[in-house]
Amino acid sequence: MAIDPKDLPSDPLDELIEVPNPLQIEFNALVRANHKFSLEGIEREEDSDRLNLDEDEFRYQQTYYDDLRTAANNLAIAALVTRIDHWVTRYSKKIGMGKTGSTIEKIERLNQRFKGAPIPVQFFIDLLNARDSVIHGNSKSEWEYKGTRRVADEHKNLFDELEIASWQVEEAIKKSVEQLSWYEDQITRTIGPRA
């Protein structure tokens, strides 16, 4: 795509453009945008059925679309936790802590190294349990995998199934980026940006 000269500042030094870091780009592209496109596709199909089906048929079909939205939200959390693990592994290696251990163990080690993390570890434990419910528990609120596992109460519905709301996905992305950006800042202050 060509740059239109009229979109450029008259004096480039007057307007500095903030370039997002790779972490923010990755979370926006791989998690947030993918989730948004999934929900928009579901909504388009639902709107088409709303126009083409009678009221009773559409009401029956609407449950299907609700289930698709739930699946899209749950899968977004699974993708988010995968990206969190990637970044905490990267940060752990960068500061010489190695890359072994679970996602939560890496977060706890980073929190021990850098005091004052903005997001409590329990938030990430709850996300990890939601992801594991999708992967190991068929999206149930309780399942057996290396012992009995459960999702947080705010992540389940009345049928004892995992059900993440869209707003919870957005909150999880925001808090994850906040925590990971905080780690990045701490590492940069401690060992420098190129270490």
For each residue, the residues with C-beta under 8 A, 3 or more apart:
1:
2:
3: 7 8
4: 7 8
5: 8
6:
7: 3 4
8: 3 4 5 12
9: 12 14 15
10: 14
11: 14 15
12: 8 9 15
13: 16
14: 9 10 11
15: 9 11 12
16: 13
17:
18:
19:
20: 24 25 28
21: 24 25 181 184
22: 25 26
23: 26 27 87 177 180 181 184
24: 20 21 27 28 177 181
25: 20 21 22 28 29
26: 22 23 29 30 31 83
27: 23 24 30 31 32 80 83 173 176 177
28: 20 24 25 31 32 33
29: 25 26 32 33 34
30: 26 27 33 34 79 83
31: 26 27 28 34 35 76 79 80 83 173
32: 27 28 29 35 36 170 173
33: 28 29 30 36 37
34: 29 30 31 37 38 76 79
35: 31 32 38 39 72 73 76 79 166 169
36: 32 33 39 40
37: 33 34 40 41
38: 34 35 41 42 72 75 76
39: 35 36 42 43 69 72 166
40: 36 37 43 44
41: 37 38 44 45
42: 38 39 45 46 65 68 69 72
43: 39 40 46 47
44: 40 41 47 48
45: 41 42 48 49 65
46: 42 43 49 50 61 62 65
47: 43 44 50 51
48: 44 45 51 52
49: 45 46 52 53 58 61 65
50: 46 47 53 58
51: 47 48
52: 48 49
53: 49 50 57 58 61
54: 57 58
55: 58 59
56: 59 60
57: 53 54 60 61
58: 49 50 53 54 55 61 62
59: 55 56 62
60: 56 57 63 64
61: 46 49 53 57 58 64 65
62: 46 58 59 65 66
63: 60 66 67
64: 60 61 67 68
65: 42 45 46 49 61 62 68 69
66: 62 63 69 70
67: 63 64 70 71
68: 42 64 65 71 72
69: 39 42 65 66 72 73 166
70: 66 67 73 74 163 164
71: 67 68 74 75 139
72: 35 38 39 42 68 69 75 76
73: 35 69 70 76 77 163 164 165 166 168 169
74: 70 71 77 78 130 133 134 139 162 163 164
75: 38 71 72 78 79 134
76: 31 34 35 38 72 73 79 80 164 169
77: 73 74 80 81 127 130 131 134 164 169 172
78: 74 75 81 82 130 131 134 135
79: 30 31 34 35 75 76 82 83
80: 27 31 76 77 83 84 127 131 169 172 173 176
81: 77 78 84 85 103 127 128 130 131
82: 78 79 85 86 131
83: 26 27 30 31 79 80 86 87 176
84: 80 81 87 88 103 124 127 176 180
85: 81 82 88 89 103 106
86: 82 83 89 90
87: 23 83 84 90 91 180 183
88: 84 85 91 92 103 106 107 110 180 183
89: 85 86 92 93 99 106
90: 86 87 93 94
91: 87 88 94 95 106 110 180 183 184 187
92: 88 89 95 97 98 99 101 106 109 110
93: 89 90 96 97 98 99
94: 90 91 187 191 195
95: 91 92 110 113 187 190 191
96: 93
97: 92 93 106 109 110 113
98: 92 93 101
99: 89 92 93 106
100:
101: 92 98 105 106 109
102: 105 106 128
103: 81 84 85 88 106 107 124 128
104: 107 108 121 124 125 128
105: 101 102 108 109
106: 85 88 89 91 92 97 99 101 102 103 109 110
107: 88 103 104 110 111 121 124 179
108: 104 105 111 112 121
109: 92 97 101 105 106 112 113
110: 88 91 92 95 97 106 107 113 114 117 183
111: 107 108 114 115 117 121
112: 108 109 115
113: 95 97 109 110 186
114: 110 111 117 182 183 186 187 190
115: 111 112
116:
117: 110 111 114 120 121 179 182 183
118: 178 179 182
119: 123 124 175 176 178 179
120: 117 123
121: 104 107 108 111 117 124 125
122: 125 126
123: 119 120 126 127 175
124: 84 103 104 107 119 121 127 128 176 179
125: 104 121 122 128 129
126: 122 123 129 130 151 152 154 155
127: 77 80 81 84 123 124 130 131 172 176
128: 81 102 103 104 124 125 131 132
129: 125 126 132 133 149 150 151 152 155
130: 74 77 78 81 126 127 133 134 151 152 155 162 164
131: 77 78 80 81 82 127 128 134 135
132: 128 129 135 136 137 145 149
133: 74 129 130 136 137 138 139 140 141 143 149 151 155 162
134: 74 75 77 78 130 131 137 139 162
135: 78 131 132
136: 132 133 143 145 149
137: 132 133 134 140 142 143 145 149 162
138: 133 143
139: 71 74 133 134 161 162
140: 133 137 143 160 161 162
141: 133 150 151 155 156 157 160 161 162
142: 137 148 149 150 151 160
143: 133 136 137 138 140 148 149
144: 147 148 149
145: 132 136 137 149
146: 149
147: 144
148: 142 143 144
149: 129 132 133 136 137 142 143 144 145 146
150: 129 141 142
151: 126 129 130 133 141 142 155 156 162
152: 126 129 130 155 156
153: 156
154: 126 168
155: 126 129 130 133 141 151 152 162 163 164 168
156: 141 151 152 153 160 161 162 163
157: 141 160 161 162 163
158:
159:
160: 140 141 142 156 157
161: 139 140 141 156 157
162: 74 130 133 134 137 139 140 141 151 155 156 157
163: 70 73 74 155 156 157
164: 70 73 74 76 77 130 155 168 169
165: 73 168 169
166: 35 39 69 73 169 170
167: 170 171
168: 73 154 155 164 165 171 172
169: 35 73 76 77 80 164 165 166 172 173
170: 32 166 167 173 174
171: 167 168 174 175
172: 77 80 127 168 169 175 176
173: 27 31 32 80 169 170 176 177
174: 170 171 177 178
175: 119 123 171 172 178 179
176: 27 80 83 84 119 124 127 172 173 179 180
177: 23 24 27 173 174 180 181
178: 118 119 174 175 181 182
179: 107 117 118 119 124 175 176 182 183
180: 23 84 87 88 91 176 177 183 184
181: 21 23 24 177 178 184 185
182: 114 117 118 178 179 185 186
183: 87 88 91 110 114 117 179 180 186 187
184: 21 23 91 180 181 187 188
185: 181 182 188 189
186: 113 114 182 183 189 190
187: 91 94 95 114 183 184 190 191 195
188: 184 185 191 192 193
189: 185 186
190: 95 114 186 187
191: 94 95 187 188 195
192: 188 195
193: 188
194:
195: 94 187 191 192
